[in-house]
Amino acid sequence: MPLTRLAVMPDLTIQLREGPASPAAAVLLESWAAQESEACWRLDLGRVVRATASGRPTGELRELLQAGDDQLFPERDGQALKVDRAAVLIECADSDLAARIAAHAGTRALCLRTGDRHLVVRAEPEAAFRRTVNRLGYGMAVR
């Protein structure tokens, strides 16, 4: 892809050294970076995530940058996280109660402790979790 020489700066800007980007390079840069001036683009994390999440390979940007400045572009995986299942966040009256429930033999496989007073329970075993905490003498208010 024809492109004038460029420099990738530590602050994530791409400085074009010799005139504007070619039309093809400008289209590619637009997917990954925000144009700040005719000769300056800034890599934008939101655009990087959207581009990789939509299936654009980071290799195309790496090739563009290496062709202009021989610097490597770090991999970003726009599909590194996924929503596994729905869950319920439960606030306990105090941190001791959260610790007891999270450690109890009947509930520890059904919840995860998060923070000082909170438990996370996946939606599927929520009914079993409620039954177990009720047997332990604790009620769960629905807000």
C-alpha atoms as one frame of an Amber mdcrd trajectory, in Angstrom:
protein
   0.000   0.000   0.000   1.613   3.289  -0.981   2.155   5.632   1.949   4.527
   8.420   2.731   7.028   7.878   5.501   5.602   8.075   8.998   6.656   7.958
  12.620   4.740   6.209  15.375   5.231   8.231  18.541   5.092   7.009  22.171
   1.872   8.974  22.751   0.148   6.807  20.074   0.225   9.464  17.400   1.190
   8.676  13.848   3.022  11.579  12.261   3.147  11.592   8.463   6.584  12.805
   7.409   6.134  13.518   3.684   2.737  14.886   2.758  -0.715  13.405   3.263
  -1.505   9.700   3.397  -2.520   7.964   0.213  -6.292   7.497  -0.118  -5.990
   3.770   0.681  -3.838   4.458   3.732  -6.228   7.178   4.916  -9.174   4.753
   4.746  -7.202   2.175   6.705  -6.044   4.707   9.296  -9.630   5.894   9.754
 -10.561   2.412  11.021  -7.862   2.431  13.701  -7.068   6.058  14.486  -8.617
   9.505  14.752  -7.264  12.173  12.428  -6.044  15.197  14.384  -4.611  17.139
  11.434  -3.608  16.486   7.831  -0.303  15.013   8.995  -1.263  13.556  12.378
  -3.411  10.609  13.425  -3.851   9.215  16.951  -4.409   5.514  17.559  -7.718
   5.217  19.351  -8.448   2.273  21.661 -12.177   2.422  20.933 -11.574   2.226
  17.200  -9.024  -0.570  17.686 -11.496  -2.608  19.720 -14.346  -1.985  17.256
 -12.147  -2.883  14.294 -10.882  -6.124  15.812 -14.322  -7.043  17.169 -15.727
  -6.678  13.643 -13.065  -9.042  12.349 -10.458  -6.645  10.949  -7.027  -8.177
  11.442  -4.495  -6.091  13.344  -2.001  -7.284  10.751  -3.275  -4.770   8.209
  -2.459  -1.898  10.537   0.851  -3.456  11.542   1.826  -3.745   7.863   0.940
  -0.108   7.251   2.961   1.073  10.245   5.934  -1.164   9.530   6.003  -0.103
   5.888   6.261   3.504   7.007   8.413   3.282  10.133   9.538  -0.295  10.839
   7.936  -0.238  14.295   5.849  -3.060  15.667   2.240  -2.591  16.645   1.150
  -4.633  19.690  -1.628  -7.180  19.282  -5.051  -6.291  20.624  -7.739  -8.907
  20.752 -11.179  -7.364  20.291 -12.730 -10.728  21.117 -10.702 -11.378  24.270
 -13.783 -11.033  26.487 -17.242 -12.463  26.109 -20.453 -12.500  28.062 -20.614
 -15.990  29.478 -23.928 -16.032  31.292 -26.245 -13.704  33.117 -25.537 -13.298
  36.818 -26.985 -11.668  39.906 -24.962  -9.372  42.154 -25.945  -9.865  45.799
 -25.083  -7.348  48.495 -24.633  -8.891  51.926 -25.342  -7.044  55.188 -21.630
  -7.123  56.095 -18.314  -8.612  55.034 -18.475 -11.433  57.616 -21.759 -12.682
  56.161 -20.331 -12.525  52.623 -17.312 -14.548  53.785 -19.491 -17.167  55.557
 -21.780 -17.688  52.580 -18.904 -17.773  50.083 -17.128 -20.420  52.198 -20.160
 -22.567  53.148 -20.162 -26.081  51.684 -23.684 -25.639  50.305 -23.110 -22.301
  48.583 -19.424 -22.002  47.691 -19.936 -23.775  44.345 -22.877 -21.476  43.542
 -21.311 -18.065  44.125 -18.142 -16.020  43.873 -17.157 -13.329  46.317 -16.458
  -9.964  44.758 -15.400  -7.047  46.871 -16.016  -6.777  50.569 -19.769  -7.383
  50.849 -20.833  -8.750  47.457 -21.413 -12.164  45.928 -22.024 -13.016  42.283
 -24.392 -15.881  41.500 -25.002 -17.115  37.972 -28.631 -16.920  36.947 -29.030
 -20.692  36.448 -28.289 -21.758  40.049 -29.873 -18.696  41.657 -32.908 -20.662
  42.865 -30.667 -23.295  44.483 -28.570 -20.540  46.046 -31.713 -18.875  47.470
 -32.960 -22.183  48.926 -29.609 -22.861  50.544 -29.221 -19.405  52.120 -32.826
 -19.612  53.333 -32.001 -22.938  55.065 -29.035 -21.161  56.657 -31.451 -18.583
  58.068 -30.834 -15.691  55.686 -33.462 -14.082  53.516 -32.886 -12.389  50.189
 -34.883  -9.289  49.416 -35.561  -8.567  45.757 -35.045  -4.906  44.862
